Amino acid sequence: MMEQRLTDEERLTLKTGAFGAVFLVSNADPGMFAMIRESIAASGALNDARGLVKEALTTGPLPQLPRDSALEVEAVVLPALGRAVDILRAKSPDDLAVYRQVVLAAADRVAEAHRGVVPAEAAVIERIRGALAEPA
């Protein structure tokens, strides 16, 4: 099947899911130095993207995430990941695995960037993994 172009809104959904996942993991174990190391680790993983996924993650505006609480952020990010999976399944199935792998690699790298993966980070990564999973 031929890949279809994504709309600006669809690209923003992919970006919201990916950047939001990184943000959630980063906030699970807060700390200023940790955040700097984590964002460098995450950008490395996001740069590994290719094709449609790389285009979606590197063009257009940055997503606006809620600033009030981790729960609010999660309430935006996890559905965005699910919608991103649906969008890619419909428009570019070959890129779905790339998106999943990039988001999970970024989340893992963020968690490992500072003192290894703590339980709060592992729990967030599991929720991210669940949001990216194929529906049963």
N, CA, C and O atoms as a Tinker XYZ file with bonds, in Angstrom:
   544  protein
     1  N      0.834000   -1.188000    0.000000    73     2
     2  CA     0.000000    0.000000    0.000000    64     1     3
     3  C      0.874000    1.246000    0.000000    63     2     4     5
     4  O      1.899000    1.297000    0.681000    81     3
     5  N      0.468000    2.237000   -0.759000    73     3     6
     6  CA     1.245000    3.456000   -0.843000    64     5     7
     7  C      0.968000    4.346000    0.358000    63     6     8     9
     8  O     -0.170000    4.464000    0.813000    81     7
     9  N      2.032000    4.972000    0.867000    73     7    10
    10  CA     1.826000    5.876000    1.997000    64     9    11
    11  C      1.105000    7.132000    1.528000    63    10    12    13
    12  O      1.327000    7.619000    0.420000    81    11
    13  N      0.240000    7.641000    2.391000    73    11    14
    14  CA    -0.476000    8.874000    2.093000    64    13    15
    15  C      0.132000   10.005000    2.916000    63    14    16    17
    16  O      0.655000    9.770000    4.005000    81    15
    17  N      0.066000   11.204000    2.410000    73    15    18
    18  CA     0.561000   12.363000    3.151000    64    17    19
    19  C     -0.273000   12.554000    4.416000    63    18    20    21
    20  O     -1.473000   12.279000    4.437000    81    19
    21  N      0.377000   13.021000    5.447000    73    19    22
    22  CA    -0.343000   13.335000    6.676000    64    21    23
    23  C     -0.762000   14.796000    6.647000    63    22    24    25
    24  O     -0.057000   15.647000    6.106000    81    23
    25  N     -1.916000   15.074000    7.236000    73    23    26
    26  CA    -2.342000   16.461000    7.395000    64    25    27
    27  C     -1.502000   17.105000    8.505000    63    26    28    29
    28  O     -0.833000   16.407000    9.267000    81    27
    29  N     -1.540000   18.421000    8.588000    73    27    30
    30  CA    -0.824000   19.120000    9.670000    64    29    31
    31  C     -1.319000   18.630000   11.028000    63    30    32    33
    32  O     -0.535000   18.433000   11.956000    81    31
    33  N     -2.620000   18.441000   11.126000    73    31    34
    34  CA    -3.201000   17.981000   12.393000    64    33    35
    35  C     -2.700000   16.577000   12.748000    63    34    36    37
    36  O     -2.397000   16.301000   13.908000    81    35
    37  N     -2.614000   15.696000   11.757000    73    35    38
    38  CA    -2.122000   14.336000   12.007000    64    37    39
    39  C     -0.644000   14.351000   12.411000    63    38    40    41
    40  O     -0.228000   13.613000   13.305000    81    39
    41  N      0.144000   15.201000   11.739000    73    39    42
    42  CA     1.559000   15.316000   12.121000    64    41    43
    43  C      1.683000   15.808000   13.554000    63    42    44    45
    44  O      2.523000   15.322000   14.312000    81    43
    45  N      0.845000   16.778000   13.928000    73    43    46
    46  CA     0.872000   17.302000   15.295000    64    45    47
    47  C      0.468000   16.216000   16.296000    63    46    48    49
    48  O      1.003000   16.167000   17.403000    81    47
    49  N     -0.460000   15.357000   15.918000    73    47    50
    50  CA    -0.857000   14.242000   16.798000    64    49    51
    51  C      0.327000   13.307000   17.036000    63    50    52    53
    52  O      0.585000   12.913000   18.173000    81    51
    53  N      1.055000   12.945000   15.965000    73    51    54
    54  CA     2.233000   12.085000   16.116000    64    53    55
    55  C      3.275000   12.754000   17.010000    63    54    56    57
    56  O      3.878000   12.118000   17.875000    81    55
    57  N      3.469000   14.046000   16.781000    73    55    58
    58  CA     4.467000   14.795000   17.544000    64    57    59
    59  C      4.040000   14.929000   19.002000    63    58    60    61
    60  O      4.870000   14.792000   19.902000    81    59
    61  N      2.758000   15.195000   19.248000    73    59    62
    62  CA     2.248000   15.311000   20.622000    64    61    63
    63  C      2.470000   14.007000   21.379000    63    62    64    65
    64  O      2.897000   14.015000   22.533000    81    63
    65  N      2.178000   12.885000   20.721000    73    63    66
    66  CA     2.394000   11.585000   21.359000    64    65    67
    67  C      3.863000   11.350000   21.676000    63    66    68    69
    68  O      4.202000   10.961000   22.794000    81    67
    69  N      4.737000   11.583000   20.702000    73    67    70
    70  CA     6.170000   11.296000   20.876000    64    69    71
    71  C      6.813000   12.226000   21.899000    63    70    72    73
    72  O      7.464000   11.765000   22.836000    81    71
    73  N      6.632000   13.535000   21.722000    73    71    74
    74  CA     7.242000   14.496000   22.641000    64    73    75
    75  C      6.604000   14.391000   24.020000    63    74    76    77
    76  O      7.281000   14.514000   25.041000    81    75
    77  N      5.295000   14.161000   24.038000    73    75    78
    78  CA     4.595000   14.015000   25.306000    64    77    79
    79  C      5.060000   12.791000   26.078000    63    78    80    81
    80  O      5.175000   12.837000   27.303000    81    79
    81  N      5.328000   11.694000   25.372000    73    79    82
    82  CA     5.833000   10.479000   26.035000    64    81    83
    83  C      7.166000   10.775000   26.710000    63    82    84    85
    84  O      7.398000   10.372000   27.850000    81    83
    85  N      8.035000   11.478000   26.001000    73    83    86
    86  CA     9.339000   11.859000   26.565000    64    85    87
    87  C      9.136000   12.731000   27.805000    63    86    88    89
    88  O      9.787000   12.528000   28.830000    81    87
    89  N      8.229000   13.699000   27.700000    73    87    90
    90  CA     7.941000   14.609000   28.804000    64    89    91
    91  C      7.422000   13.831000   30.027000    63    90    92    93
    92  O      7.837000   14.094000   31.155000    81    91
    93  N      6.523000   12.883000   29.795000    73    91    94
    94  CA     5.966000   12.092000   30.904000    64    93    95
    95  C      7.052000   11.311000   31.633000    63    94    96    97
    96  O      7.094000   11.289000   32.863000    81    95
    97  N      7.931000   10.667000   30.862000    73    95    98
    98  CA     8.997000    9.876000   31.487000    64    97    99
    99  C      9.955000   10.803000   32.229000    63    98   100   101
   100  O     10.379000   10.500000   33.344000    81    99
   101  N     10.289000   11.917000   31.620000    73    99   102
   102  CA    11.194000   12.880000   32.238000    64   101   103
   103  C     10.625000   13.400000   33.559000    63   102   104   105
   104  O     11.355000   13.557000   34.538000    81   103
   105  N      9.331000   13.662000   33.579000    73   103   106
   106  CA     8.701000   14.194000   34.791000    64   105   107
   107  C      8.465000   13.128000   35.859000    63   106   108   109
   108  O      8.198000   13.462000   37.013000    81   107
   109  N      8.557000   11.863000   35.491000    73   107   110
   110  CA     8.362000   10.796000   36.482000    64   109   111
   111  C      9.492000   10.793000   37.509000    63   110   112   113
   112  O      9.305000   10.353000   38.643000    81   111
   113  N     10.670000   11.287000   37.107000    73   111   114
   114  CA    11.819000   11.374000   38.015000    64   113   115
   115  C     12.440000   12.758000   37.812000    63   114   116   117
   116  O     13.443000   12.893000   37.112000    81   115
   117  N     11.836000   13.795000   38.430000    73   115   118
   118  CA    12.226000   15.161000   38.121000    64   117   119
   119  C     13.617000   15.523000   38.626000    63   118   120   121
   120  O     14.198000   14.826000   39.458000    81   119
   121  N     14.124000   16.607000   38.112000    73   119   122
   122  CA    15.420000   17.147000   38.493000    64   121   123
   123  C     15.999000   17.905000   37.318000    63   122   124   125
   124  O     15.930000   17.427000   36.186000    81   123
   125  N     16.566000   19.073000   37.558000    73   123   126
   126  CA    17.018000   19.930000   36.472000    64   125   127
   127  C     18.113000   19.269000   35.640000    63   126   128   129
   128  O     18.001000   19.211000   34.415000    81   127
   129  N     19.169000   18.770000   36.282000    73   127   130
   130  CA    20.257000   18.150000   35.515000    64   129   131
   131  C     19.754000   16.921000   34.787000    63   130   132   133
   132  O     20.153000   16.644000   33.657000    81   131
   133  N     18.880000   16.194000   35.443000    73   131   134
   134  CA    18.299000   15.009000   34.813000    64   133   135
   135  C     17.555000   15.422000   33.549000    63   134   136   137
   136  O     17.673000   14.759000   32.518000    81   135
   137  N     16.793000   16.508000   33.618000    73   135   138
   138  CA    16.007000   16.941000   32.455000    64   137   139
   139  C     16.892000   17.277000   31.255000    63   138   140   141
   140  O     16.554000   16.958000   30.115000    81   139
   141  N     18.021000   17.922000   31.522000    73   139   142
   142  CA    18.929000   18.280000   30.422000    64   141   143
   143  C     19.491000   17.017000   29.788000    63   142   144   145
   144  O     19.455000   16.872000   28.566000    81   143
   145  N     20.010000   16.098000   30.601000    73   143   146
   146  CA    20.559000   14.849000   30.073000    64   145   147
   147  C     19.482000   14.055000   29.358000    63   146   148   149
   148  O     19.733000   13.454000   28.313000    81   147
   149  N     18.276000   14.054000   29.923000    73   147   150
   150  CA    17.178000   13.296000   29.338000    64   149   151
   151  C     16.763000   13.868000   27.984000    63   150   152   153
   152  O     16.493000   13.111000   27.051000    81   151
   153  N     16.710000   15.202000   27.867000    73   151   154
   154  CA    16.282000   15.765000   26.588000    64   153   155
   155  C     17.313000   15.491000   25.502000    63   154   156   157
   156  O     16.951000   15.301000   24.341000    81   155
   157  N     18.588000   15.467000   25.865000    73   155   158
   158  CA    19.632000   15.109000   24.888000    64   157   159
   159  C     19.457000   13.646000   24.471000    63   158   160   161
   160  O     19.545000   13.322000   23.287000    81   159
   161  N     19.213000   12.780000   25.427000    73   159   162
   162  CA    19.009000   11.359000   25.124000    64   161   163
   163  C     17.787000   11.175000   24.221000    63   162   164   165
   164  O     17.831000   10.407000   23.260000    81   163
   165  N     16.714000   11.873000   24.531000    73   163   166
   166  CA    15.486000   11.743000   23.747000    64   165   167
   167  C     15.690000   12.251000   22.327000    63   166   168   169
   168  O     15.224000   11.624000   21.375000    81   167
   169  N     16.380000   13.378000   22.172000    73   167   170
   170  CA    16.554000   13.920000   20.821000    64   169   171
   171  C     17.366000   12.963000   19.969000    63   170   172   173
   172  O     17.144000   12.880000   18.761000    81   171
   173  N     18.303000   12.236000   20.571000    73   171   174
   174  CA    19.049000   11.218000   19.826000    64   173   175
   175  C     18.127000   10.155000   19.272000    63   174   176   177
   176  O     18.252000    9.760000   18.113000    81   175
   177  N     17.197000    9.688000   20.096000    73   175   178
   178  CA    16.261000    8.650000   19.645000    64   177   179
   179  C     15.311000    9.200000   18.585000    63   178   180   181
   180  O     15.021000    8.514000   17.605000    81   179
   181  N     14.828000   10.411000   18.764000    73   179   182
   182  CA    13.898000   10.995000   17.794000    64   181   183
   183  C     14.600000   11.243000   16.454000    63   182   184   185
   184  O     13.977000   11.175000   15.395000    81   183
   185  N     15.897000   11.529000   16.516000    73   183   186
   186  CA    16.661000   11.726000   15.272000    64   185   187
   187  C     16.860000   10.416000   14.511000    63   186   188   189
   188  O     17.177000   10.438000   13.322000    81   187
   189  N     16.680000    9.286000   15.177000    73   187   190
   190  CA    16.810000    7.982000   14.517000    64   189   191
   191  C     15.594000    7.670000   13.636000    63   190   192   193
   192  O     15.611000    6.716000   12.859000    81   191
   193  N     14.551000    8.475000   13.765000    73   191   194
   194  CA    13.352000    8.247000   12.955000    64   193   195
   195  C     13.691000    8.427000   11.478000    63   194   196   197
   196  O     14.674000    9.077000   11.122000    81   195
   197  N     12.850000    7.834000   10.631000    73   195   198
   198  CA    13.059000    8.006000    9.191000    64   197   199
   199  C     11.711000    8.115000    8.493000    63   198   200   201
   200  O     10.662000    7.819000    9.065000    81   199
   201  N     11.772000    8.547000    7.248000    73   199   202
   202  CA    10.574000    8.599000    6.421000    64   201   203
   203  C      9.509000    9.524000    6.974000    63   202   204   205
   204  O      9.795000   10.615000    7.468000    81   203
   205  N      8.287000    9.063000    6.879000    73   203   206
   206  CA     7.116000    9.821000    7.289000    64   205   207
   207  C      7.183000   10.207000    8.767000    63   206   208   209
   208  O      6.788000   11.312000    9.137000    81   207
   209  N      7.680000    9.304000    9.611000    73   207   210
   210  CA     7.754000    9.567000   11.048000    64   209   211
   211  C      8.742000   10.699000   11.320000    63   210   212   213
   212  O      8.453000   11.601000   12.106000    81   211
   213  N      9.911000   10.654000   10.671000    73   211   214
   214  CA    10.900000   11.721000   10.860000    64   213   215
   215  C     10.304000   13.059000   10.418000    63   214   216   217
   216  O     10.467000   14.072000   11.098000    81   215
   217  N      9.616000   13.056000    9.278000    73   215   218
   218  CA     8.995000   14.291000    8.789000    64   217   219
   219  C      7.988000   14.829000    9.809000    63   218   220   221
   220  O      7.965000   16.026000   10.096000    81   219
   221  N      7.167000   13.946000   10.347000    73   219   222
   222  CA     6.148000   14.368000   11.315000    64   221   223
   223  C      6.785000   14.946000   12.577000    63   222   224   225
   224  O      6.279000   15.917000   13.140000    81   223
   225  N      7.894000   14.350000   13.023000    73   223   226
   226  CA     8.497000   14.766000   14.290000    64   225   227
   227  C      9.414000   15.973000   14.148000    63   226   228   229
   228  O      9.745000   16.615000   15.145000    81   227
   229  N      9.830000   16.292000   12.926000    73   227   230
   230  CA    10.822000   17.364000   12.765000    64   229   231
   231  C     10.289000   18.595000   12.036000    63   230   232   233
   232  O     11.030000   19.559000   11.840000    81   231
   233  N      9.017000   18.581000   11.630000    73   231   234
   234  CA     8.461000   19.745000   10.950000    64   233   235
   235  C      7.265000   20.276000   11.722000    63   234   236   237
   236  O      6.657000   19.567000   12.523000    81   235
   237  N      6.942000   21.534000   11.466000    73   235   238
   238  CA     5.750000   22.115000   12.078000    64   237   239
   239  C      5.979000   22.558000   13.509000    63   238   240   241
   240  O      7.088000   22.466000   14.034000    81   239
   241  N      4.910000   23.042000   14.137000    73   239   242
   242  CA     5.014000   23.595000   15.488000    64   241   243
   243  C      5.211000   22.507000   16.536000    63   242   244   245
   244  O      4.876000   21.342000   16.319000    81   243
   245  N      5.760000   22.911000   17.674000    73   243   246
   246  CA     5.862000   21.991000   18.804000    64   245   247
   247  C      4.480000   21.847000   19.431000    63   246   248   249
   248  O      3.686000   22.788000   19.436000    81   247
   249  N      4.201000   20.648000   19.964000    73   247   250
   250  CA     2.894000   20.466000   20.601000    64   249   251
   251  C      2.797000   21.288000   21.887000    63   250   252   253
   252  O      3.789000   21.498000   22.584000    81   251
   253  N      1.597000   21.740000   22.180000    73   251   254
   254  CA     1.330000   22.453000   23.430000    64   253   255
   255  C      0.770000   21.444000   24.428000    63   254   256   257
   256  O     -0.322000   20.910000   24.237000    81   255
   257  N      1.524000   21.190000   25.489000    73   255   258
   258  CA     1.072000   20.252000   26.512000    64   257   259
   259  C      0.579000   21.024000   27.727000    63   258   260   261
   260  O      1.073000   22.114000   28.014000    81   259
   261  N     -0.401000   20.460000   28.447000    73   259   262
   262  CA    -0.868000   21.123000   29.674000    64   261   263
   263  C      0.306000   21.276000   30.648000    63   262   264   265
   264  O      1.218000   20.449000   30.652000    81   263
   265  N      0.285000   22.301000   31.450000    73   263   266
   266  CA     1.386000   22.560000   32.386000    64   265   267
   267  C      0.990000   22.289000   33.835000    63   266   268   269
   268  O      1.837000   22.359000   34.727000    81   267
   269  N     -0.278000   21.983000   34.083000    73   267   270
   270  CA    -0.742000   21.949000   35.467000    64   269   271
   271  C     -0.368000   20.685000   36.231000    63   270   272   273
   272  O      0.070000   20.759000   37.379000    81   271
   273  N     -0.538000   19.531000   35.602000    73   271   274
   274  CA    -0.250000   18.302000   36.348000    64   273   275
   275  C      0.129000   17.184000   35.395000    63   274   276   277
   276  O     -0.228000   17.187000   34.217000    81   275
   277  N      0.866000   16.228000   35.945000    73   275   278
   278  CA     1.264000   15.060000   35.151000    64   277   279
   279  C      0.031000   14.304000   34.656000    63   278   280   281
   280  O      0.032000   13.767000   33.549000    81   279
   281  N     -1.018000   14.264000   35.476000    73   279   282
   282  CA    -2.241000   13.555000   35.064000    64   281   283
   283  C     -2.884000   14.224000   33.858000    63   282   284   285
   284  O     -3.386000   13.547000   32.961000    81   283
   285  N     -2.868000   15.563000   33.837000    73   283   286
   286  CA    -3.416000   16.277000   32.677000    64   285   287
   287  C     -2.598000   15.996000   31.431000    63   286   288   289
   288  O     -3.147000   15.781000   30.350000    81   287
   289  N     -1.278000   15.998000   31.588000    73   287   290
   290  CA    -0.394000   15.712000   30.451000    64   289   291
   291  C     -0.680000   14.301000   29.942000    63   290   292   293
   292  O     -0.823000   14.082000   28.739000    81   291
   293  N     -0.763000   13.353000   30.866000    73   291   294
   294  CA    -1.027000   11.963000   30.485000    64   293   295
   295  C     -2.377000   11.833000   29.781000    63   294   296   297
   296  O     -2.527000   11.030000   28.861000    81   295
   297  N     -3.361000   12.627000   30.217000    73   295   298
   298  CA    -4.696000   12.582000   29.616000    64   297   299
   299  C     -4.686000   13.103000   28.175000    63   298   300   301
   300  O     -5.603000   12.808000   27.408000    81   299
   301  N     -3.665000   13.869000   27.801000    73   299   302
   302  CA    -3.504000   14.345000   26.432000    64   301   303
   303  C     -2.613000   13.382000   25.634000    63   302   304   305
   304  O     -2.913000   13.037000   24.492000    81   303
   305  N     -1.525000   12.965000   26.260000    73   303   306
   306  CA    -0.480000   12.216000   25.545000    64   305   307
   307  C     -0.897000   10.788000   25.199000    63   306   308   309
   308  O     -0.718000   10.354000   24.061000    81   307
   309  N     -1.447000   10.056000   26.157000    73   307   310
   310  CA    -1.777000    8.646000   25.879000    64   309   311
   311  C     -2.830000    8.518000   24.768000    63   310   312   313
   312  O     -2.671000    7.670000   23.889000    81   311
   313  N     -3.908000    9.336000   24.775000    73   311   314
   314  CA    -4.839000    9.277000   23.640000    64   313   315
   315  C     -4.171000    9.693000   22.321000    63   314   316   317
   316  O     -4.493000    9.147000   21.266000    81   315
   317  N     -3.242000   10.659000   22.379000    73   315   318
   318  CA    -2.539000   11.080000   21.157000    64   317   319
   319  C     -1.719000    9.920000   20.592000    63   318   320   321
   320  O     -1.658000    9.736000   19.376000    81   319
   321  N     -1.095000    9.147000   21.465000    73   319   322
   322  CA    -0.343000    7.967000   20.997000    64   321   323
   323  C     -1.283000    6.973000   20.322000    63   322   324   325
   324  O     -0.963000    6.426000   19.267000    81   323
   325  N     -2.437000    6.745000   20.932000    73   323   326
   326  CA    -3.416000    5.831000   20.337000    64   325   327
   327  C     -3.907000    6.326000   18.983000    63   326   328   329
   328  O     -4.051000    5.545000   18.042000    81   327
   329  N     -4.167000    7.649000   18.890000    73   327   330
   330  CA    -4.606000    8.216000   17.609000    64   329   331
   331  C     -3.481000    8.130000   16.574000    63   330   332   333
   332  O     -3.738000    7.876000   15.397000    81   331
   333  N     -2.242000    8.341000   17.010000    73   331   334
   334  CA    -1.098000    8.244000   16.091000    64   333   335
   335  C     -1.013000    6.838000   15.499000    63   334   336   337
   336  O     -0.755000    6.677000   14.306000    81   335
   337  N     -1.232000    5.821000   16.336000    73   335   338
   338  CA    -1.232000    4.434000   15.861000    64   337   339
   339  C     -2.334000    4.253000   14.813000    63   338   340   341
   340  O     -2.102000    3.655000   13.762000    81   339
   341  N     -3.527000    4.770000   15.099000    73   339   342
   342  CA    -4.647000    4.653000   14.149000    64   341   343
   343  C     -4.342000    5.365000   12.830000    63   342   344   345
   344  O     -4.617000    4.838000   11.752000    81   343
   345  N     -3.770000    6.570000   12.929000    73   343   346
   346  CA    -3.440000    7.355000   11.732000    64   345   347
   347  C     -2.444000    6.583000   10.867000    63   346   348   349
   348  O     -2.638000    6.439000    9.660000    81   347
   349  N     -1.388000    6.094000   11.490000    73   347   350
   350  CA    -0.361000    5.387000   10.719000    64   349   351
   351  C     -0.884000    4.066000   10.177000    63   350   352   353
   352  O     -0.538000    3.683000    9.059000    81   351
   353  N     -1.710000    3.360000   10.945000    73   351   354
   354  CA    -2.275000    2.101000   10.451000    64   353   355
   355  C     -3.094000    2.369000    9.188000    63   354   356   357
   356  O     -3.067000    1.578000    8.245000    81   355
   357  N     -3.819000    3.485000    9.173000    73   355   358
   358  CA    -4.679000    3.810000    8.030000    64   357   359
   359  C     -3.893000    4.379000    6.852000    63   358   360   361
   360  O     -4.181000    4.051000    5.701000    81   359
   361  N     -2.903000    5.228000    7.128000    73   359   362
   362  CA    -2.269000    5.990000    6.050000    64   361   363
   363  C     -0.909000    5.462000    5.626000    63   362   364   365
   364  O     -0.529000    5.595000    4.463000    81   363
   365  N     -0.175000    4.866000    6.555000    73   363   366
   366  CA     1.181000    4.429000    6.228000    64   365   367
   367  C      1.604000    3.297000    7.166000    63   366   368   369
   368  O      2.455000    3.489000    8.034000    81   367
   369  N      1.001000    2.111000    6.985000    73   367   370
   370  CA     1.234000    1.002000    7.908000    64   369   371
   371  C      2.717000    0.654000    8.088000    63   370   372   373
   372  O      3.129000    0.210000    9.159000    81   371
   373  N      3.510000    0.860000    7.037000    73   371   374
   374  CA     4.940000    0.537000    7.142000    64   373   375
   375  C      5.646000    1.420000    8.166000    63   374   376   377
   376  O      6.674000    1.032000    8.721000    81   375
   377  N      5.098000    2.602000    8.416000    73   375   378
   378  CA     5.734000    3.524000    9.360000    64   377   379
   379  C      5.281000    3.315000   10.800000    63   378   380   381
   380  O      5.845000    3.911000   11.718000    81   379
   381  N      4.279000    2.485000   11.007000    73   379   382
   382  CA     3.764000    2.267000   12.362000    64   381   383
   383  C      4.833000    1.680000   13.274000    63   382   384   385
   384  O      5.011000    2.149000   14.398000    81   383
   385  N      5.538000    0.673000   12.811000    73   383   386
   386  CA     6.595000    0.056000   13.631000    64   385   387
   387  C      7.706000    1.059000   13.927000    63   386   388   389
   388  O      8.266000    1.072000   15.023000    81   387
   389  N      8.022000    1.900000   12.938000    73   387   390
   390  CA     9.056000    2.925000   13.130000    64   389   391
   391  C      8.634000    3.883000   14.242000    63   390   392   393
   392  O      9.425000    4.202000   15.129000    81   391
   393  N      7.394000    4.334000   14.189000    73   391   394
   394  CA     6.886000    5.269000   15.205000    64   393   395
   395  C      6.941000    4.644000   16.596000    63   394   396   397
   396  O      7.446000    5.249000   17.541000    81   395
   397  N      6.417000    3.430000   16.708000    73   395   398
   398  CA     6.436000    2.738000   18.004000    64   397   399
   399  C      7.863000    2.637000   18.542000    63   398   400   401
   400  O      8.136000    2.950000   19.700000    81   399
   401  N      8.765000    2.189000   17.663000    73   399   402
   402  CA    10.145000    1.963000   18.080000    64   401   403
   403  C     10.808000    3.267000   18.508000    63   402   404   405
   404  O     11.521000    3.298000   19.511000    81   403
   405  N     10.580000    4.343000   17.756000    73   403   406
   406  CA    11.197000    5.637000   18.077000    64   405   407
   407  C     10.668000    6.170000   19.413000    63   406   408   409
   408  O     11.444000    6.630000   20.250000    81   407
   409  N      9.344000    6.107000   19.608000    73   407   410
   410  CA     8.760000    6.627000   20.850000    64   409   411
   411  C      9.260000    5.824000   22.046000    63   410   412   413
   412  O      9.647000    6.403000   23.061000    81   411
   413  N      9.255000    4.500000   21.936000    73   411   414
   414  CA     9.704000    3.672000   23.061000    64   413   415
   415  C     11.207000    3.822000   23.297000    63   414   416   417
   416  O     11.654000    3.825000   24.444000    81   415
   417  N     11.990000    3.946000   22.224000    73   415   418
   418  CA    13.438000    4.144000   22.388000    64   417   419
   419  C     13.696000    5.474000   23.084000    63   418   420   421
   420  O     14.542000    5.553000   23.975000    81   419
   421  N     12.972000    6.522000   22.686000    73   419   422
   422  CA    13.148000    7.830000   23.331000    64   421   423
   423  C     12.763000    7.747000   24.803000    63   422   424   425
   424  O     13.475000    8.273000   25.659000    81   423
   425  N     11.645000    7.092000   25.106000    73   423   426
   426  CA    11.201000    6.951000   26.494000    64   425   427
   427  C     12.236000    6.171000   27.308000    63   426   428   429
   428  O     12.570000    6.557000   28.428000    81   427
   429  N     12.740000    5.074000   26.740000    73   427   430
   430  CA    13.750000    4.264000   27.435000    64   429   431
   431  C     15.035000    5.058000   27.668000    63   430   432   433
   432  O     15.608000    5.015000   28.757000    81   431
   433  N     15.483000    5.782000   26.643000    73   431   434
   434  CA    16.721000    6.562000   26.782000    64   433   435
   435  C     16.570000    7.650000   27.828000    63   434   436   437
   436  O     17.498000    7.913000   28.593000    81   435
   437  N     15.415000    8.277000   27.866000    73   435   438
   438  CA    15.168000    9.311000   28.876000    64   437   439
   439  C     15.250000    8.693000   30.269000    63   438   440   441
   440  O     15.884000    9.249000   31.165000    81   439
   441  N     14.611000    7.550000   30.444000    73   439   442
   442  CA    14.601000    6.900000   31.756000    64   441   443
   443  C     16.006000    6.485000   32.182000    63   442   444   445
   444  O     16.354000    6.584000   33.359000    81   443
   445  N     16.812000    6.023000   31.231000    73   443   446
   446  CA    18.153000    5.529000   31.568000    64   445   447
   447  C     19.185000    6.645000   31.685000    63   446   448   449
   448  O     20.288000    6.415000   32.182000    81   447
   449  N     18.843000    7.848000   31.236000    73   447   450
   450  CA    19.824000    8.933000   31.162000    64   449   451
   451  C     20.316000    9.384000   32.534000    63   450   452   453
   452  O     21.418000    9.922000   32.648000    81   451
   453  N     19.531000    9.177000   33.553000    73   451   454
   454  CA    19.883000    9.695000   34.875000    64   453   455
   455  C     19.621000    8.610000   35.916000    63   454   456   457
   456  O     18.466000    8.299000   36.206000    81   455
   457  N     20.665000    8.041000   36.472000    73   455   458
   458  CA    20.562000    7.043000   37.558000    64   457   459
   459  C     19.738000    5.813000   37.204000    63   458   460   461
   460  O     19.192000    5.176000   38.106000    81   459
   461  N     19.627000    5.459000   35.945000    73   459   462
   462  CA    18.876000    4.250000   35.589000    64   461   463
   463  C     17.376000    4.443000   35.728000    63   462   464   465
   464  O     16.905000    5.506000   36.132000    81   463
   465  N     16.644000    3.410000   35.390000    73   463   466
   466  CA    15.183000    3.488000   35.368000    64   465   467
   467  C     14.629000    3.285000   36.771000    63   466   468   469
   468  O     14.854000    2.248000   37.396000    81   467
   469  N     13.906000    4.282000   37.255000    73   467   470
   470  CA    13.259000    4.159000   38.565000    64   469   471
   471  C     11.842000    3.621000   38.351000    63   470   472   473
   472  O     11.309000    3.701000   37.244000    81   471
   473  N     11.220000    3.065000   39.425000    73   471   474
   474  CA     9.880000    2.472000   39.272000    64   473   475
   475  C      8.842000    3.419000   38.664000    63   474   476   477
   476  O      8.016000    2.983000   37.862000    81   475
   477  N      8.866000    4.703000   39.028000    73   475   478
   478  CA     7.884000    5.646000   38.470000    64   477   479
   479  C      8.059000    5.755000   36.959000    63   478   480   481
   480  O      7.074000    5.824000   36.224000    81   479
   481  N      9.321000    5.770000   36.485000    73   479   482
   482  CA     9.568000    5.839000   35.043000    64   481   483
   483  C      9.122000    4.563000   34.355000    63   482   484   485
   484  O      8.525000    4.608000   33.280000    81   483
   485  N      9.409000    3.428000   34.972000    73   483   486
   486  CA     9.006000    2.134000   34.395000    64   485   487
   487  C      7.482000    2.066000   34.253000    63   486   488   489
   488  O      6.971000    1.540000   33.265000    81   487
   489  N      6.764000    2.598000   35.240000    73   487   490
   490  CA     5.299000    2.582000   35.202000    64   489   491
   491  C      4.781000    3.450000   34.051000    63   490   492   493
   492  O      3.847000    3.064000   33.349000    81   491
   493  N      5.393000    4.623000   33.862000    73   491   494
   494  CA     4.980000    5.509000   32.771000    64   493   495
   495  C      5.272000    4.843000   31.424000    63   494   496   497
   496  O      4.443000    4.890000   30.515000    81   495
   497  N      6.446000    4.224000   31.297000    73   495   498
   498  CA     6.806000    3.555000   30.037000    64   497   499
   499  C      5.810000    2.434000   29.724000    63   498   500   501
   500  O      5.461000    2.225000   28.562000    81   499
   501  N      5.357000    1.720000   30.742000    73   499   502
   502  CA     4.354000    0.672000   30.510000    64   501   503
   503  C      3.047000    1.266000   29.979000    63   502   504   505
   504  O      2.411000    0.685000   29.100000    81   503
   505  N      2.645000    2.428000   30.515000    73   503   506
   506  CA     1.414000    3.070000   30.033000    64   505   507
   507  C      1.600000    3.545000   28.587000    63   506   508   509
   508  O      0.678000    3.459000   27.776000    81   507
   509  N      2.795000    4.043000   28.275000    73   507   510
   510  CA     3.102000    4.456000   26.897000    64   509   511
   511  C      3.047000    3.246000   25.970000    63   510   512   513
   512  O      2.443000    3.299000   24.899000    81   511
   513  N      3.687000    2.151000   26.397000    73   511   514
   514  CA     3.685000    0.915000   25.614000    64   513   515
   515  C      2.247000    0.444000   25.368000    63   514   516   517
   516  O      1.907000    0.010000   24.268000    81   515
   517  N      1.421000    0.533000   26.391000    73   515   518
   518  CA     0.012000    0.139000   26.258000    64   517   519
   519  C     -0.738000    1.010000   25.256000    63   518   520   521
   520  O     -1.545000    0.514000   24.470000    81   519
   521  N     -0.461000    2.323000   25.292000    73   519   522
   522  CA    -1.131000    3.239000   24.363000    64   521   523
   523  C     -0.717000    2.969000   22.910000    63   522   524   525
   524  O     -1.482000    3.212000   21.977000    81   523
   525  N      0.513000    2.460000   22.742000    73   523   526
   526  CA     1.025000    2.175000   21.394000    64   525   527
   527  C      0.667000    0.771000   20.893000    63   526   528   529
   528  O      0.910000    0.436000   19.734000    81   527
   529  N      0.095000   -0.030000   21.770000    73   527   530
   530  CA    -0.174000   -1.430000   21.436000    64   529   531
   531  C     -1.311000   -1.553000   20.422000    63   530   532   533
   532  O     -2.156000   -0.667000   20.293000    81   531
   533  N     -1.303000   -2.666000   19.715000    73   531   534
   534  CA    -2.423000   -2.990000   18.821000    64   533   535
   535  C     -3.658000   -3.224000   19.685000    63   534   536   537
   536  O     -3.564000   -3.862000   20.734000    81   535
   537  N     -4.808000   -2.721000   19.261000    73   535   538
   538  CA    -6.013000   -3.024000   20.036000    64   537   539
   539  C     -6.326000   -4.518000   19.979000    63   538   540   541
   540  O     -6.090000   -5.182000   18.970000    81   539
   541  N     -6.857000   -5.020000   21.074000    73   539   542
   542  CA    -7.134000   -6.462000   21.160000    64   541   543
   543  C     -8.292000   -6.854000   20.260000    63   542   544
   544  O     -8.663000   -8.026000   20.206000    81   543
